[in-house]
Amino acid sequence: MKVKMESPSACRRMLQVEVDSGEVDAEYEKIVQEYTREITVPGFRKGRAPSQLVRQRFAKDISEETCSRLIPLKYREALKSQDLSPVTVIEVRDVVMKRGEPLTFSITVDVPPQFTLPSYKGIPLEGRKVETTEEQIDKTIEGLRARAATFETVSDTPIEAGHLVQVDYVGKCNGVPVIEITPKTAQFGTGKGAWILAGEDGLIPGLGAAIVGASVGDTRAVPVSFPADFRVEALAGKQAEYTVVVKAMRKRLLPQLDEAFLKQLGVESVEKLREEIRTGMQRQMADVEKARLRNELAKELLSRTTIEVPESLVEDESKRLVQEIVSDSTNRGMTREEIIGKRDEILSAAGTSSKDNIKLDYILDAIATEEKVTVDEEEVDRAVAGIAARYRTEHEKVRHDLEAKGQLERVRRGIRVDKTLDLVLSQAKVTVS
């Protein structure tokens, strides 16, 4: 067998393979004999047809079977001869087989990158102080009271910030009803009996603030400026005017910070409540800071490493990210038309991120190998349990599905990457300003 290899790019290899004619003929004759034994030819009993007749009658089928047996075998031999371990088989093409001549074909694969691992210990990072202020705790307590608030109907006082107000509204943009501009999101054009919180931005920017000071029965003309990045693209950057009629009002009554309210929260005293809030906020802020430092560390590792990665892996990761972005956009209320309108932006963002993600995976994998980072079954099981909890599915079913789809190894790799990034972060020189 002859193998000629070309390298059209850093991680792509094209192999031109030529299989000796004698080996091809031997496999061909072997298949002829199999056909002769197993195929029934009209006019002959099974296994009694002349082999020459079988050759003529089933020539195309026998040739295809010869290729289907030899190509996978010789492909593996060709890879071994060139010391290649492909990550993706791109295509097999240019298959030529003629009796008495060598079988030739070409196969294109992507292979892992070859790169020099940069210095990754003691990377300098600028940290931020994690501290909780009394004002933040006060604000959190007020938030707890607001969530437990009740409302009573009032009608003889002007609207104040925090009141729950029922309104009818209709909007126009340059004389055109907003509902005609966004027919599939009618709630941005008109509403009847809608409840909004006075003083706060809701569905329509500025509407909540504009009704502060009004009374039940009032009608107000409210100018609205939609921001340039407004999630409804048809309204982004536009000016509109809404006619708002106040129908009813409810005053928010906050619970007292007394024994009954503390009991609902499961704490014994205000001091205990503040302590629990402080601890929780410290933990949350520390997690946020750690995530930020991990991102900064990832950027630093990428900037320190010269690496080209397999195009096929980047394409697969890009498709995954596009699906993720589209799913998130849909969950945020964007319409199909709006998502299509941002197609180029989505593809560009996914393309850049996917290449960096694959690069970082290879860098961290190399560090993990260097540092002998391992993942045990207990860690994998915890990760699977987390996925099961997120999707409210049984643990065993999730594990079975992951195994069936061949994705359990991806979970394992993800854990290894996370552990490695944490390891490199623990070795970094973090200066807190």
GICORUR-V580188 format. One line per field, one symbol per residue. burial: I if it has 9 or more other C-alpha atoms within 8 Angstrom, else O. A space follows every 10 residues. Layout:
burial: ???
This chain:
burial: OOIOIOIOOI IIIIIIIIII IOOIIOIIOO IIIOIIIOOI OOOIIIIOIO IOOIIOOOIO OIIOIIIOOI IOOIIOOIIO OOOOOIOIII OIOOIOIOOO OIIIIIIIII IIIOOOOOOO OOIOIOIOOO OIOOOOIOOI OOOOIOOOIO IOOIOOOIII IIIIIIIIII IIIOOOIIIO IIOOOIOIII IOOOOIIIII IIOOIIIIIO IIOIIIOOOO OIOIIIOOOI OOOOIIIIII IIIIIIIIII IIOIOOOOOO IIIOOOIIOI OIIIOOIIOO IIOOIIOOIO OOIIOIIIOO IIOOIOOOII OIIIIOIIIO IIOOIIOOII OOOIOOOIIO OOOOOIIOOI IOIIIIOIII IOIIIIIIOO OOIOIOOOII OOIIIOIIIO OOIOIOOIIO OIIOOOIIOO IIOOIIIOII IIOIIOIIOO OOO
